């Protein structure tokens, strides 16, 4: 098996996995970073969203061989103490119900706000529309993204 050196949450880590192993399973099974969730496996739900550089990507369908040398940020690396404005807004507005999709929602929102720090409601809806919340917390998610934008 080949070795891959990945920069995950600011640390260079080496894993020995097959070239086609999805990043999601490298994070969860090899690096024990369990915040990134498996949802659908076909990049449709957003539960597995991480940052590749500053871009939100779906880790379930991204082979590890395609990302060597890239900077990867997971929910664990967004902030060590939950102090990122998006995380704080999620807590203040009590967004999660079951919580399963929330790491992916937060990672999508934080990448979006880095790109667009003053979004309209329509832009927030458009940016977040690819992340599915089975509990239908969409109104609270939208309000939390809006609140985070105001506090960034």
C-alpha positions in Angstrom: 0.0 0.0 0.0 1.3 3.5 -0.8 1.9 6.1 1.8 0.3 9.5 1.7 1.3 12.6 3.7 -1.6 14.8 4.4 -1.7 18.2 6.2 -4.8 17.7 8.4 -5.7 20.5 10.9 -2.2 21.9 10.6 -0.3 18.7 11.2 1.5 16.6 8.6 0.3 13.0 9.0 1.2 9.9 7.0 -1.2 7.1 6.2 -0.8 3.9 4.4 -4.0 3.2 2.4 -5.1 2.2 -1.1 -5.0 5.1 -3.6 -8.8 5.1 -4.1 -9.6 5.2 -0.4 -12.0 8.2 0.1 -10.7 11.0 2.4 -13.7 10.4 4.7 -12.5 6.9 5.6 -8.9 8.1 6.0 -10.0 10.8 8.4 -12.3 8.5 10.4 -10.6 5.1 10.3 -6.9 6.0 10.0 -6.7 9.3 11.8 -9.6 8.8 14.3 -11.2 12.2 13.5 -14.8 11.2 14.0 -16.5 14.6 13.6 -16.7 14.2 9.8 -19.7 11.9 9.2 -20.7 9.4 6.5 -24.2 10.3 5.2 -24.8 9.1 1.6 -21.4 8.2 0.1 -22.3 9.9 -3.2 -21.5 13.6 -2.3 -25.2 14.5 -2.1 -26.0 15.2 1.6 -23.0 17.2 2.9 -22.5 15.3 6.2 -18.8 14.6 5.1 -17.9 18.2 4.3 -14.4 19.3 5.1 -12.2 22.2 3.8 -9.6 21.5 1.1 -7.6 24.7 1.3 -10.4 27.2 1.8 -13.0 25.3 -0.3 -15.7 23.1 1.2 -15.6 19.7 -0.4 -17.3 16.3 0.1 -14.8 13.9 1.5 -16.8 10.7 0.8 -16.0 10.7 -2.9 -12.5 12.3 -2.9 -9.8 9.7 -3.3 -6.8 10.3 -0.9 -4.4 10.0 -3.9 -5.9 13.3 -5.3 -5.1 15.5 -2.3 -1.6 14.8 -1.2 0.0 18.1 -0.2 -3.3 19.9 0.2 -4.3 21.5 3.5 -7.3 19.8 5.0 -9.4 21.2 7.8 -12.0 19.1 9.6 -14.6 20.2 12.2 -12.0 19.3 14.8 -9.6 21.8 13.3 -12.0 24.7 12.7 -11.2 25.8 16.2 -9.9 23.9 19.2 -12.4 25.4 21.7 -15.5 25.9 19.6 -14.8 29.7 19.3 -15.2 30.0 15.6 -18.1 32.5 14.9 -20.1 29.8 13.0 -19.7 27.4 15.9 -20.7 30.1 18.4 -23.8 31.0 16.4 -24.8 27.3 16.2 -24.7 27.1 20.0 -26.4 30.5 20.6 -29.3 29.7 18.3 -29.5 26.0 19.4 -29.4 24.8 15.8 -28.9 21.1 16.1 -31.5 18.6 17.0 -29.9 15.2 16.3 -26.7 16.8 15.3 -25.6 14.3 12.7 -25.3 16.7 9.8 -24.1 19.7 11.8 -20.4 19.3 11.3 -20.9 19.3 7.5 -23.3 22.3 7.8 -20.8 24.2 9.9 -17.9 23.5 7.5 -20.0 24.5 4.5 -21.1 27.7 6.3 -17.6 28.7 7.4 -16.1 28.2 3.9 -19.0 30.2 2.4 -18.5 33.1 4.9 -14.8 33.3 4.2 -15.7 33.8 0.5 -18.8 36.0 1.1 -18.6 37.7 4.5 -21.8 39.8 4.0 -24.3 37.5 2.3 -28.0 38.1 1.6 -30.6 35.6 2.8 -30.8 34.3 -0.8 -27.1 33.7 -1.0 -27.1 31.9 2.4 -29.9 29.6 1.1 -28.1 29.0 -2.1 -24.8 28.2 -0.4 -26.4 25.8 2.1 -28.9 24.1 -0.1 -26.7 21.1 -0.8 -26.5 20.1 2.9 -29.4 18.0 4.0 -30.7 18.2 7.5 -33.0 15.2 8.3 -34.4 17.2 11.2 -35.3 20.1 9.0 -33.5 22.7 11.0 -33.1 24.9 7.9 -34.6 28.1 9.4 -32.2 27.9 12.4 -29.3 27.1 10.1 -30.0 30.1 8.0 -30.3 32.4 11.1 -27.0 31.0 12.5 -25.2 31.7 9.2 -26.6 35.2 9.2 -25.6 35.7 12.9 -22.1 34.4 12.2 -21.7 36.7 9.3 -22.5 39.6 11.6 -19.9 38.5 14.1 -17.0 37.7 11.8 
